[in-house]
Amino acid sequence: MAKYINAEIAHIKMGRLKHGDDLLEALTEICAENNVNLGQVQAIGAVRKARIGFYDQEKRVYEFLEFDKPLEILSMTGNISLKDEKPIIHAHITLSGHDGKAFGGHLAPGTEVFACEFIIKEFSGIDLERKLDNQTGLPLWHGDEWAE
Ligand code: ZN
């Protein structure tokens, strides 16, 4: 059965990152500085290079792909929750190159911003904490008061 919490949008931040920022780390820093522990993040723009992951479900490890070239961010979407009592962003990104073909994966540190416009929606509600899930090997959400 699905487990979930109920939350409400408390604040929205809308802005742009600096040229040369690390996409994931810069967004995570904004959350940490503002105590945004629960929410949603989305972004569009372009990167100078990208690093994305694919989770190998059998080996239970991330395999990383690196692209050292300009790419468009067609879409980046993610969520904000807590891990080890700090806000963490789990985001996936769809990128494209000169030919317009899209590809993507799990956003990893090492993705460098050319230009990026972001929206962070901060939710009020029960904090979700990531803890190791034995079935998947991934740090998944656990809540004290799940709705079912
Ligand atoms: Zn992921």
Residues whose N, C-alpha, C, O or C-beta is under 5 A from the ligand:
A	BS01	ZN	A91 H106
